[in-house]
Amino acid sequence: MATASFAYGADPTLTGIDFTVLPGQAVALIGPNGSGKSTLLKGVLGLITRTSGTVEVLGQWPAPAGYIGYVPQTDQLDPHFPVSLEQVVMMGRYRSLGWWRMPTKADRRAVAEALETVSLGDRAKTRFGELSGGQQQRGLLARAVASAPRLLLLDEPFNGLDQVNRDALIETVKCLKKQGVAVLVSTHDLDLARAVCECVLLLNGAQVAFGPRDAVLTLANVQQAFGSVGVEMDEHTIVVPGHGGH
């Protein structure tokens, strides 16, 4: 999917990226804070400058509208705004619907199916701000799913989630993969990587390693990616001294 370098300004921020994610496959992006995980996701979206190379989604660049779904680390949606979960998810249809048309039966069906995918069908009419943080995160995922993407980008989706919402997110990603959706997920959580990702891309300003999950997630590779920062790996997380689990 990508062979490229990216930059926010004149100097490249992330270089030497060369990997592919196939339909129905998930790739975990792992690296220290500031390593370029979010930069790569924004590069795929075309939100930052590509300084060299190419990026293709299903053989096309730029990707056609609706091909890519994106769930950022933080969303600009005000949780106090009087809007229902169903209305938030309907926002995922605006690219194809347009602001000037009323939702069709197909749009409403896509929203209902997206809510069922994240196991929130019974909360459709609930005001978004009244949902728990984990439910809001799943609602934002449903918003991305409602656009029927072929590629889904998730930026640290497990941040702040309790076990119930973590499990629901894992099952959602598995379900989407079965539907042929390709997934690119930024994470420090090895449980997520092992549960849903076939491949891992290690980053630290450049590509450190890419390949099958178990072949790449070795202590030696992870230590190389995290550089001079001492790291430990247990079966769940990458532990950086002084920062707890990362």
C-alpha positions in Angstrom: 0.0 0.0 0.0 2.8 2.4 0.6 6.4 3.2 -0.5 6.9 6.7 0.7 8.3 9.4 2.9 6.3 12.1 4.6 6.9 15.6 6.1 5.0 18.3 8.0 7.4 21.0 6.8 10.5 21.1 4.7 12.3 18.2 6.4 11.0 14.6 6.2 9.4 13.4 9.4 9.0 9.7 8.4 11.1 8.0 5.8 11.6 4.7 4.0 8.1 3.3 4.4 7.5 0.2 2.3 4.7 -2.1 3.2 1.4 -3.6 2.0 -1.8 -4.4 3.8 -4.2 -6.7 2.0 -8.0 -6.9 2.1 -9.1 -8.7 5.3 -5.7 -8.2 6.9 -4.6 -5.9 9.7 -1.2 -4.3 10.3 -0.2 -3.0 13.7 2.0 0.2 13.8 4.3 0.1 16.9 6.9 2.5 18.0 7.7 5.1 20.7 5.8 8.3 21.1 6.8 10.7 18.2 8.0 7.8 16.1 5.6 8.6 13.2 2.6 6.3 13.7 0.0 9.1 13.5 2.1 10.7 10.7 1.8 7.6 8.6 -1.9 7.4 9.1 -2.3 11.1 8.1 0.0 10.4 5.2 -2.2 7.7 3.9 -5.1 10.1 4.3 -3.3 12.7 2.3 -3.4 15.2 5.1 0.3 15.8 5.2 3.0 16.2 2.5 4.3 13.1 0.8 7.9 14.0 -0.1 8.7 10.9 -2.1 7.4 7.6 -3.3 3.8 6.6 -3.8 0.7 5.6 -1.7 -2.0 3.5 -3.3 -5.3 2.2 -1.9 -6.7 -0.6 -4.1 -4.3 0.5 -6.8 -5.6 4.1 -6.8 -4.2 7.4 -5.5 -5.8 9.6 -4.3 -8.2 7.0 -2.9 -11.8 7.5 -4.1 -14.2 9.1 -1.6 -15.4 6.7 1.1 -12.5 4.2 0.5 -10.8 5.1 3.8 -12.3 5.2 7.3 -10.4 7.0 10.1 -10.8 7.0 13.9 -8.3 9.6 15.3 -6.9 9.6 18.9 -9.0 12.6 19.8 -12.1 13.8 18.0 -13.3 17.4 17.7 -16.9 16.4 18.5 -18.1 18.2 21.6 -19.6 15.6 23.9 -22.0 18.2 25.3 -23.5 19.0 21.9 -27.1 17.8 21.8 -26.7 15.1 19.2 -27.6 11.4 19.4 -25.3 8.5 18.8 -27.3 7.7 15.6 -26.8 11.2 14.3 -23.0 11.0 15.0 -22.8 7.8 13.0 -24.8 9.3 10.2 -22.0 11.8 9.8 -20.0 8.9 8.3 -22.5 9.0 5.4 -22.1 12.7 4.6 -19.3 12.1 2.0 -21.7 10.2 -0.2 -24.9 11.8 1.0 -23.8 15.4 0.9 -25.0 18.1 3.3 -28.0 19.1 1.1 -29.8 15.7 0.9 -31.9 13.9 3.5 -30.7 10.4 4.5 -32.1 7.7 2.4 -33.3 4.2 3.5 -29.9 2.9 2.4 -28.1 5.5 4.6 -30.3 4.7 7.6 -29.7 1.0 7.1 -25.9 1.5 6.8 -26.0 3.5 10.1 -28.1 0.8 11.9 -25.7 -2.0 10.6 -22.7 0.0 11.8 -24.1 0.4 15.2 -24.9 -3.3 15.4 -21.3 -4.0 14.3 -20.0 -2.2 17.4 -22.7 -3.7 19.6 -24.4 -0.4 20.2 -27.6 -0.8 18.3 -29.7 -0.4 21.4 -28.1 3.0 22.2 -28.9 4.6 18.8 -31.1 7.3 20.3 -29.0 8.0 23.3 -27.3 11.5 23.5 -23.7 11.0 22.5 -22.4 12.8 25.6 -24.3 10.5 27.9 -22.3 7.4 26.7 -19.3 6.2 28.5 -15.9 7.0 27.1 -15.5 3.5 25.7 -19.0 3.6 24.1 -18.2 7.0 22.5 -15.0 5.5 21.0 -17.0 2.6 19.6 -19.5 5.1 18.3 -16.8 7.0 16.5 -15.7 3.6 15.0 -19.2 3.0 13.9 -19.2 6.5 12.2 -16.1 5.3 10.2 -17.7 1.9 9.5 -20.9 3.6 8.2 -19.0 5.0 5.2 -18.3 1.4 4.1 -14.5 1.8 3.9 -12.2 -0.6 2.2 -9.3 0.6 4.5 -9.8 1.5 8.1 -7.2 3.5 10.0 -7.3 3.4 13.9 -5.0 5.7 15.9 -4.4 4.3 19.4 -8.0 2.9 19.7 -7.5 1.2 23.1 -6.5 4.4 25.0 -8.6 4.6 28.2 -10.9 1.7 27.4 -12.0 -0.8 30.0 -12.0 -4.5 29.3 -15.6 -4.7 28.1 -15.0 -2.0 25.5 -11.6 -3.5 24.6 -13.2 -6.8 23.9 -16.0 -5.2 21.9 -13.4 -3.3 19.8 -11.4 -6.5 19.1 -14.5 -8.3 18.0 -15.5 -5.4 15.8 -12.2 -5.4 14.0 -12.4 -9.1 13.5 -15.8 -8.8 12.0 -14.7 -6.0 9.6 -11.7 -8.1 8.5 -14.1 -11.0 7.6 -15.9 -8.5 5.4 -12.7 -7.8 3.5 -11.8 -4.5 5.2 -8.0 -3.8 5.5 -7.0 -2.3 8.9 -4.0 -0.2 9.8 -3.9 0.3 13.6 -1.5 2.4 15.7 -1.0 0.8 19.1 1.3 -0.1 22.0 -1.0 -2.9 23.1 0.4 -6.3 22.2 -2.9 -7.9 23.1 -4.6 -6.0 20.2 -1.7 -6.7 17.9 -1.8 -10.4 18.6 -5.6 -10.7 18.6 -6.3 -9.0 15.2 -3.0 -8.2 13.3 -1.2 -10.6 10.9 1.7 -8.2 10.4 3.5 -5.5 12.4 5.3 -2.4 11.2 7.9 -1.1 13.7 8.7 2.7 13.4 11.0 5.3 14.8 11.2 8.1 12.3 11.8 5.4 9.7 10.7 1.9 9.0 12.6 -0.4 11.4 11.0 -3.7 10.5 7.9 -5.1 8.7 6.6 -8.6 8.4 4.6 -11.3 10.1 3.6 -10.4 13.7 5.6 -13.1 15.5 8.7 -12.6 13.4 8.8 -8.9 13.9 7.7 -8.6 17.5 11.0 -9.8 19.0 12.6 -8.0 21.9 15.6 -7.2 19.7 13.5 -5.5 17.1 11.4 -3.6 19.6 14.6 -2.4 21.4 15.9 -1.2 18.1 12.7 0.7 17.4 12.7 2.3 20.8 16.3 3.3 20.5 18.2 4.4 23.6 15.0 4.0 25.8 15.2 0.8 27.7 12.2 -1.4 27.1 10.7 -4.6 28.3 8.0 -6.7 26.8 5.5 -8.9 28.6 2.7 -10.8 27.0 0.5 -7.8 27.0 2.4 -4.5 26.5 5.6 -2.8 25.7 6.9 -1.3 29.0 9.0 1.9 28.9 10.6 2.8 32.2 9.0 5.9 33.8 6.0 5.8 31.5 4.2 2.6 32.6 2.6 0.6 29.8 3.0 2.0 26.3 
